Amino acid sequence: MKIDHYKKTDSLYVKLSGELDEHHSSYVRTALDELIDSGVIKRLYIDMSDLQFMDSTGVGVLIGRYKKLKPRGVPIFIQSPSPTVDRVLGLSGIYEIMIKAG
């Protein structure tokens, strides 16, 4: 699992590469929390174009970040999920609380 990121004005952009599953979820959760807490952000973009696999544990990681950011009024945008990841996200109902962008 690889996590790249950059900040542009008040938006945080994160790119996930690899597999977001039970084996990698703790690492991703910790890394995202550190990035989120490192400064004030108004939007979080998660690029999933290089995410090859995600299971329910990965969905849980996303929901946890949503719960953390919702009180701050920070929306999460899911960018370019692969068809497999998009299906998992769609079935989980994630798109009811996060915005699919691309």
VOVO-693043 format. One record per residue (C-alpha): chain; residue in three letters; x negated, y, z. Coordinates in Angstrom, 2 decimals. Example, Ala and Ser with C-alpha at 12.3 -4.5 7.8 and 13.67 -1.06 7.14 Angstrom:
2
mol=A | type=ALA | c1=-12.30 | c2=-4.50 | c3=7.80;
mol=A | type=SER | c1=-13.67 | c2=-1.06 | c3=7.14;
//
This chain:
102
mol=A | type=MET | c1=0.00 | c2=0.00 | c3=0.00;
mol=A | type=LYS | c1=-1.31 | c2=3.40 | c3=-0.98;
mol=A | type=ILE | c1=0.11 | c2=6.78 | c3=0.02;
mol=A | type=ASP | c1=-0.87 | c2=9.96 | c3=-1.82;
mol=A | type=HIS | c1=0.48 | c2=13.35 | c3=-0.86;
mol=A | type=TYR | c1=0.25 | c2=17.06 | c3=-1.39;
mol=A | type=LYS | c1=2.08 | c2=20.09 | c3=-0.14;
mol=A | type=LYS | c1=3.33 | c2=22.87 | c3=-2.38;
mol=A | type=THR | c1=4.71 | c2=25.93 | c3=-0.60;
mol=A | type=ASP | c1=7.23 | c2=24.43 | c3=1.84;
mol=A | type=SER | c1=7.76 | c2=21.09 | c3=0.08;
mol=A | type=LEU | c1=5.94 | c2=17.84 | c3=0.88;
mol=A | type=TYR | c1=5.36 | c2=15.42 | c3=-2.01;
mol=A | type=VAL | c1=4.53 | c2=11.81 | c3=-1.18;
mol=A | type=LYS | c1=3.77 | c2=9.04 | c3=-3.68;
mol=A | type=LEU | c1=4.10 | c2=5.43 | c3=-2.56;
mol=A | type=SER | c1=2.23 | c2=2.73 | c3=-4.47;
mol=A | type=GLY | c1=2.38 | c2=-1.00 | c3=-3.87;
mol=A | type=GLU | c1=4.95 | c2=-2.81 | c3=-1.74;
mol=A | type=LEU | c1=7.06 | c2=-1.35 | c3=1.05;
mol=A | type=ASP | c1=7.93 | c2=-4.44 | c3=3.04;
mol=A | type=GLU | c1=7.64 | c2=-5.82 | c3=6.56;
mol=A | type=HIS | c1=3.87 | c2=-6.12 | c3=6.22;
mol=A | type=HIS | c1=3.35 | c2=-2.45 | c3=5.29;
mol=A | type=SER | c1=6.28 | c2=-0.71 | c3=6.99;
mol=A | type=SER | c1=4.48 | c2=0.25 | c3=10.20;
mol=A | type=TYR | c1=1.63 | c2=1.87 | c3=8.25;
mol=A | type=VAL | c1=4.04 | c2=3.80 | c3=6.00;
mol=A | type=ARG | c1=6.20 | c2=4.89 | c3=8.95;
mol=A | type=THR | c1=3.18 | c2=6.22 | c3=10.84;
mol=A | type=ALA | c1=1.69 | c2=7.93 | c3=7.78;
mol=A | type=LEU | c1=4.97 | c2=9.63 | c3=6.85;
mol=A | type=ASP | c1=5.55 | c2=10.80 | c3=10.42;
mol=A | type=GLU | c1=2.06 | c2=12.29 | c3=10.57;
mol=A | type=LEU | c1=2.61 | c2=14.12 | c3=7.28;
mol=A | type=ILE | c1=6.05 | c2=15.36 | c3=8.33;
mol=A | type=ASP | c1=4.75 | c2=16.59 | c3=11.68;
mol=A | type=SER | c1=1.65 | c2=18.26 | c3=10.25;
mol=A | type=GLY | c1=3.50 | c2=21.45 | c3=9.29;
mol=A | type=VAL | c1=6.81 | c2=23.07 | c3=8.50;
mol=A | type=ILE | c1=8.53 | c2=21.60 | c3=5.45;
mol=A | type=LYS | c1=11.89 | c2=22.35 | c3=3.89;
mol=A | type=ARG | c1=12.01 | c2=19.45 | c3=1.43;
mol=A | type=LEU | c1=10.50 | c2=15.96 | c3=1.22;
mol=A | type=TYR | c1=10.00 | c2=14.32 | c3=-2.17;
mol=A | type=ILE | c1=9.15 | c2=10.62 | c3=-2.25;
mol=A | type=ASP | c1=7.83 | c2=9.41 | c3=-5.61;
mol=A | type=MET | c1=8.49 | c2=5.68 | c3=-5.99;
mol=A | type=SER | c1=7.37 | c2=5.26 | c3=-9.59;
mol=A | type=ASP | c1=4.46 | c2=3.02 | c3=-8.51;
mol=A | type=LEU | c1=6.38 | c2=1.16 | c3=-5.80;
mol=A | type=GLN | c1=6.63 | c2=-2.40 | c3=-7.06;
mol=A | type=PHE | c1=8.75 | c2=-3.91 | c3=-4.30;
mol=A | type=MET | c1=10.84 | c2=-2.80 | c3=-1.34;
mol=A | type=ASP | c1=12.92 | c2=-4.83 | c3=1.08;
mol=A | type=SER | c1=15.30 | c2=-3.93 | c3=3.89;
mol=A | type=THR | c1=12.39 | c2=-3.06 | c3=6.17;
mol=A | type=GLY | c1=11.40 | c2=-0.35 | c3=3.68;
mol=A | type=VAL | c1=14.97 | c2=0.91 | c3=3.66;
mol=A | type=GLY | c1=14.72 | c2=1.14 | c3=7.44;
mol=A | type=VAL | c1=11.59 | c2=3.28 | c3=7.13;
mol=A | type=LEU | c1=13.46 | c2=5.69 | c3=4.87;
mol=A | type=ILE | c1=16.48 | c2=5.84 | c3=7.17;
mol=A | type=GLY | c1=14.21 | c2=6.57 | c3=10.12;
mol=A | type=ARG | c1=12.62 | c2=9.52 | c3=8.29;
mol=A | type=TYR | c1=16.11 | c2=10.73 | c3=7.34;
mol=A | type=LYS | c1=17.18 | c2=10.67 | c3=11.00;
mol=A | type=LYS | c1=14.03 | c2=12.56 | c3=11.94;
mol=A | type=LEU | c1=14.50 | c2=15.26 | c3=9.29;
mol=A | type=LYS | c1=18.29 | c2=15.69 | c3=9.32;
mol=A | type=PRO | c1=18.37 | c2=17.80 | c3=12.52;
mol=A | type=ARG | c1=15.83 | c2=20.11 | c3=10.88;
mol=A | type=GLY | c1=17.98 | c2=20.45 | c3=7.74;
mol=A | type=VAL | c1=15.27 | c2=18.90 | c3=5.53;
mol=A | type=PRO | c1=16.63 | c2=16.93 | c3=2.56;
mol=A | type=ILE | c1=14.83 | c2=13.88 | c3=1.13;
mol=A | type=PHE | c1=14.59 | c2=13.41 | c3=-2.63;
mol=A | type=ILE | c1=13.83 | c2=9.97 | c3=-4.08;
mol=A | type=GLN | c1=11.91 | c2=10.30 | c3=-7.35;
mol=A | type=SER | c1=11.54 | c2=7.79 | c3=-10.18;
mol=A | type=PRO | c1=12.25 | c2=4.48 | c3=-8.44;
mol=A | type=SER | c1=11.55 | c2=1.39 | c3=-10.54;
mol=A | type=PRO | c1=14.67 | c2=-0.54 | c3=-11.59;
mol=A | type=THR | c1=14.07 | c2=-3.15 | c3=-8.86;
mol=A | type=VAL | c1=13.59 | c2=-0.56 | c3=-6.11;
mol=A | type=ASP | c1=16.49 | c2=1.50 | c3=-7.46;
mol=A | type=ARG | c1=18.76 | c2=-1.52 | c3=-7.12;
mol=A | type=VAL | c1=17.74 | c2=-2.07 | c3=-3.48;
mol=A | type=LEU | c1=18.28 | c2=1.61 | c3=-2.72;
mol=A | type=GLY | c1=21.65 | c2=1.63 | c3=-4.46;
mol=A | type=LEU | c1=22.90 | c2=-1.47 | c3=-2.67;
mol=A | type=SER | c1=21.72 | c2=-0.12 | c3=0.68;
mol=A | type=GLY | c1=23.69 | c2=3.11 | c3=0.30;
mol=A | type=ILE | c1=20.58 | c2=5.28 | c3=0.58;
mol=A | type=TYR | c1=21.81 | c2=7.54 | c3=-2.22;
mol=A | type=GLU | c1=24.69 | c2=8.62 | c3=0.00;
mol=A | type=ILE | c1=22.22 | c2=10.33 | c3=2.36;
mol=A | type=MET | c1=19.25 | c2=11.02 | c3=0.06;
mol=A | type=ILE | c1=19.14 | c2=12.60 | c3=-3.38;
mol=A | type=LYS | c1=17.99 | c2=10.60 | c3=-6.40;
mol=A | type=ALA | c1=15.85 | c2=12.90 | c3=-8.51;
mol=A | type=GLY | c1=14.57 | c2=11.30 | c3=-11.69;
//
